Amino acid sequence: MMSKDGFGKSRILKTNAMFYRLLTLIFILLSVTFFSFGQPKSTAKNTLGISVYQQYCMSCHQADGGGVPRMTPPLTGTSFVTGDKKRLINIILNGLNEPIVVNDEEYYNPMASFSFLTDQQIAAVLTYIRTQLGNKSTSITAQEVTVVRKQGAVKK
C-alpha cells in the first residue's frame, strides 16, 4: 500500500537503514581519526623509553611520574628532569643515596644505579621522561650518555 506522498513503507525502511549505516560509518571514522591524532606517534625510541620506564622506574615514580610524597620525587615539573642533561644522566648512572629537595619538598628514598642499562636504553627512558609525563624538554641521545659515562669512568 502506498502512502499519500508516494513513498511505500519498504522504501522508507530502506532509506532509514541506509541513513543509520551512514551515520555509523561517520561515527567510526571520526572515532578513529580522533584517537589516532590524540595519541603521540610511537617511534622505536619512545617505545623503548616507555618499556624501560615501566620496567625500572614506574614502581617508585608511579605511572604518571608524580612520585610518592616524602619518599620518591616527582619527574614532572622539575628542573632535575627538564634542566641539566648531564646531572640527570649522572643520577641514572650513579644512583642517588642522599636526601634531595625537589619543588621545596625533601625526598628520602635512595635510588639505585642503573648503569647496567645500555646508553640507548638510558637515552630512550630519559627522553621519554623529558618529553612526556607533562614535560616539554629536549631529548637525550645515546652519544650524550656515552660521553657522561666515560667522564664518570675517568673520575674513578
C-alpha positions as CSV (number, residue, x, y, z in Angstrom):
1,M,0.0,0.0,0.0
2,M,1.3,3.4,-0.9
3,S,1.2,6.5,1.3
4,K,-0.2,9.8,0.2
5,D,3.2,11.2,-0.6
6,G,4.0,8.3,-3.0
7,F,6.6,6.5,-0.8
8,G,6.0,3.0,0.2
9,K,6.8,1.5,3.6
10,S,9.7,-0.6,2.2
11,R,11.3,2.4,0.6
12,I,11.2,4.4,3.9
13,L,12.7,1.4,5.8
14,K,15.5,1.1,3.2
15,T,16.2,4.9,3.5
16,N,16.3,4.7,7.3
17,A,18.6,1.6,7.2
18,M,21.0,3.5,4.8
19,F,20.9,6.6,7.0
20,Y,21.8,4.6,10.1
21,R,24.6,2.7,8.2
22,L,26.0,6.0,7.0
23,L,25.7,7.5,10.5
24,T,27.6,4.5,12.0
25,L,30.3,4.8,9.4
26,I,30.8,8.5,10.1
27,F,30.9,7.8,13.8
28,I,33.6,5.1,13.3
29,L,35.7,7.3,11.0
30,L,35.5,10.2,13.4
31,S,36.4,8.0,16.4
32,V,39.5,6.5,14.6
33,T,40.6,10.0,13.5
34,F,40.2,11.4,17.0
35,F,42.1,8.6,18.7
36,S,44.9,8.5,16.1
37,F,45.5,12.2,16.2
38,G,45.1,12.4,20.0
39,Q,47.9,9.9,20.7
40,P,51.6,10.6,20.3
41,K,53.3,8.9,17.4
42,S,55.1,5.8,18.5
43,T,58.7,5.6,17.5
44,A,61.2,2.9,18.3
45,K,62.9,5.3,20.8
46,N,59.8,6.3,22.8
47,T,58.6,2.7,22.7
48,L,61.9,1.7,24.2
49,G,61.7,4.6,26.7
50,I,58.2,3.6,27.8
51,S,59.3,0.0,28.2
52,V,62.3,0.9,30.3
53,Y,60.3,3.3,32.3
54,Q,57.6,0.7,33.0
55,Q,60.2,-1.9,34.0
56,Y,62.6,0.1,36.1
57,C,61.1,3.5,37.1
58,M,57.3,3.2,37.4
59,S,57.3,1.2,40.7
60,C,58.8,4.2,42.5
61,H,58.0,7.2,40.4
62,Q,54.5,6.0,39.5
63,A,52.8,5.7,36.1
64,D,52.2,9.4,35.8
65,G,55.7,10.4,37.1
66,G,54.2,12.0,40.2
67,G,56.4,10.2,42.7
68,V,55.4,9.4,46.3
69,P,55.3,12.3,48.8
70,R,58.4,12.5,51.1
71,M,59.8,9.3,49.5
72,T,60.3,9.4,45.8
73,P,60.5,12.7,43.9
74,P,58.2,13.6,41.0
75,L,59.5,13.5,37.5
76,T,57.1,16.2,36.3
77,G,57.5,19.9,36.6
78,T,61.0,19.8,38.0
79,S,64.3,21.2,36.7
80,F,66.0,18.0,37.8
81,V,64.3,16.4,34.8
82,T,63.9,19.3,32.3
83,G,67.2,21.1,33.2
84,D,70.8,19.9,33.0
85,K,71.1,16.8,31.0
86,K,74.5,15.8,32.5
87,R,73.1,15.9,36.0
88,L,70.1,13.7,35.1
89,I,72.3,11.2,33.2
90,N,74.6,11.0,36.3
91,I,71.7,10.3,38.6
92,I,70.7,7.3,36.4
93,L,74.3,6.1,36.1
94,N,75.3,6.6,39.8
95,G,72.1,6.4,41.7
96,L,71.2,8.8,44.5
97,N,71.8,8.0,48.1
98,E,71.1,11.3,49.9
99,P,68.0,13.3,50.5
100,I,67.0,15.5,47.6
101,V,64.9,18.7,47.6
102,V,62.6,18.9,44.6
103,N,60.0,21.7,44.4
104,D,60.5,22.7,48.0
105,E,59.9,19.2,49.3
106,E,62.5,16.8,50.7
107,Y,62.6,13.2,49.5
108,Y,64.5,10.4,51.3
109,N,64.2,7.2,49.2
110,P,67.6,6.2,47.8
111,M,67.7,5.4,44.1
112,A,69.9,2.6,42.8
113,S,72.3,3.0,40.0
114,F,71.0,1.9,36.6
115,S,74.5,1.8,34.9
116,F,73.7,-1.7,33.7
117,L,71.3,-0.2,31.1
118,T,72.7,0.5,27.7
119,D,73.4,4.0,26.6
120,Q,70.5,3.6,24.2
121,Q,68.1,2.5,26.9
122,I,69.1,5.4,29.2
123,A,68.8,7.9,26.4
124,A,65.3,6.5,25.5
125,V,64.0,6.5,29.0
126,L,65.3,10.0,29.8
127,T,63.9,11.3,26.5
128,Y,60.6,9.7,27.4
129,I,60.6,11.4,30.9
130,R,61.8,14.8,29.5
131,T,59.2,14.9,26.7
132,Q,56.2,13.1,28.1
133,L,54.6,12.9,31.6
134,G,53.7,16.6,31.2
135,N,57.3,17.7,30.5
136,K,58.3,19.6,27.4
137,S,62.0,19.4,27.2
138,T,64.6,18.2,24.7
139,S,65.6,14.6,24.0
140,I,68.8,13.0,25.2
141,T,70.9,11.0,22.7
142,A,72.9,7.8,23.3
143,Q,76.0,9.7,22.4
144,E,75.4,12.2,25.3
145,V,75.0,9.3,27.7
146,T,78.2,7.7,26.4
147,V,80.2,10.9,27.0
148,V,78.9,11.3,30.6
149,R,79.5,7.6,31.3
150,K,83.1,7.9,30.0
151,Q,83.7,11.1,32.1
152,G,82.4,9.2,35.2
153,A,84.8,6.3,34.5
154,V,87.8,8.6,34.3
155,K,87.0,10.0,37.8
156,K,87.0,6.6,39.5
